[in-house]
């Protein structure tokens, strides 16, 4: 060891020895807090059950948001389509009353026939 290294080593030792007991206690307390935080972080990362719960909640939220989005889109489209379908059926019935009457009579006959066959 060179003289400069011995000087550095003795200076570091002198600095550690010259610290007050209260300073040492504060350092120990700070180290304990840091160690506690580290342990808590590690425990959180290794808690598979909790991570699965958090992921499930996240996916549940995403699914709910997607369902609401699709529901809103369906509401936008459905009323127009239903109204258009009813209007188209009414127009068809007005334009072709005779074929529609035949269809009605045929359906009534099928239903009546099934009721009698029981």
C-alpha positions as CSV (number, residue, x, y, z in Angstrom):
1,X,0.0,0.0,0.0
2,X,1.4,3.4,-0.9
3,X,1.5,6.3,1.5
4,X,-1.3,8.1,-0.2
5,X,-3.5,5.0,0.0
6,X,-2.7,4.7,3.7
7,X,-3.6,8.3,4.2
8,X,-6.9,7.9,2.5
9,X,-7.7,4.7,4.5
10,X,-6.9,6.3,7.8
11,X,-8.9,9.4,6.9
12,X,-11.9,7.3,6.1
13,X,-11.5,5.4,9.3
14,X,-11.1,8.6,11.3
15,X,-14.3,10.1,9.6
16,X,-16.3,7.0,10.6
17,X,-14.9,7.0,14.2
18,X,-15.5,10.7,14.6
19,X,-19.2,10.4,13.8
20,X,-21.6,11.0,16.7
21,X,-23.7,8.1,17.9
22,X,-26.8,10.1,16.9
23,X,-25.6,10.3,13.3
24,X,-25.0,6.6,13.3
25,X,-28.5,5.9,14.6
26,X,-30.0,8.2,11.9
27,X,-28.0,6.3,9.2
28,X,-29.3,3.0,10.6
29,X,-32.9,4.2,10.7
30,X,-32.6,5.5,7.1
31,X,-31.1,2.2,6.0
32,X,-34.0,0.3,7.7
33,X,-36.6,2.4,5.9
34,X,-34.9,1.9,2.6
35,X,-34.7,-1.8,3.2
36,X,-38.4,-1.9,4.3
37,X,-39.4,-0.2,1.1
38,X,-37.3,-2.6,-1.0
39,X,-38.8,-5.6,0.7
40,X,-42.3,-4.2,0.2
41,X,-41.6,-3.7,-3.5
42,X,-40.3,-7.2,-3.9
43,X,-43.2,-8.7,-2.1
44,X,-45.6,-6.8,-4.3
45,X,-43.9,-8.0,-7.5
46,X,-44.0,-11.6,-6.3
47,X,-47.7,-11.6,-5.3
48,X,-49.1,-13.4,-8.3
49,X,-52.6,-13.5,-6.9
50,X,-52.7,-9.7,-6.5
51,X,-51.3,-9.2,-9.9
52,X,-53.9,-11.5,-11.4
53,X,-56.7,-9.6,-9.6
54,X,-55.3,-6.2,-10.9
55,X,-55.1,-7.6,-14.4
56,X,-58.6,-9.0,-14.2
57,X,-60.0,-5.6,-13.0
58,X,-58.1,-3.9,-15.8
59,X,-59.6,-6.2,-18.4
60,X,-63.0,-6.0,-16.8
61,X,-62.9,-2.2,-17.2
62,X,-61.8,-2.5,-20.8
63,X,-64.6,-5.0,-21.6
64,X,-67.1,-2.7,-20.0
65,X,-65.9,0.3,-22.0
66,X,-66.0,-1.7,-25.2
67,X,-69.5,-3.0,-24.4
68,X,-70.8,0.5,-23.8
69,X,-69.2,1.7,-27.1
70,X,-70.8,-1.2,-29.0
71,X,-74.2,-0.6,-27.3
72,X,-74.1,3.1,-28.2
73,X,-73.3,2.2,-31.9
74,X,-76.2,-0.3,-31.9
75,X,-78.6,2.3,-30.5
76,X,-77.5,4.8,-33.2
77,X,-78.1,2.2,-36.0
78,X,-81.1,0.2,-34.7
79,X,-83.9,2.8,-34.5
80,X,-83.4,3.9,-38.1
81,X,-83.2,0.3,-39.4
82,X,-86.3,-0.8,-37.5
83,X,-88.3,2.2,-38.7
84,X,-87.1,1.7,-42.2
85,X,-88.0,-2.0,-42.0
86,X,-91.6,-1.2,-40.8
87,X,-92.0,1.4,-43.5
88,X,-90.8,-0.9,-46.2
89,X,-93.2,-3.7,-45.1
90,X,-96.1,-1.2,-45.1
91,X,-95.2,0.0,-48.6
92,X,-94.9,-3.6,-49.8
93,X,-98.4,-4.4,-48.3
94,X,-99.9,-1.3,-50.0
95,X,-98.3,-2.0,-53.3
96,X,-99.2,-5.7,-53.5
97,X,-102.3,-6.4,-51.4
98,X,-103.4,-9.6,-53.2
99,X,-100.1,-11.6,-52.9
100,X,-99.9,-10.5,-49.2
101,X,-103.5,-11.7,-48.7
102,X,-102.6,-15.1,-50.2
103,X,-99.6,-15.4,-47.9
104,X,-101.8,-14.5,-44.9
105,X,-104.4,-17.1,-45.8
106,X,-101.7,-19.7,-46.4
107,X,-100.1,-19.1,-43.0
108,X,-103.5,-19.1,-41.3
109,X,-104.3,-22.4,-43.0
110,X,-101.1,-24.0,-41.8
111,X,-101.6,-22.9,-38.2
112,X,-105.3,-24.0,-38.3
113,X,-104.2,-27.4,-39.8
114,X,-101.7,-28.0,-37.0
115,X,-104.1,-27.1,-34.3
116,X,-106.7,-29.6,-35.7
117,X,-104.1,-32.4,-36.1
118,X,-103.4,-32.5,-32.4
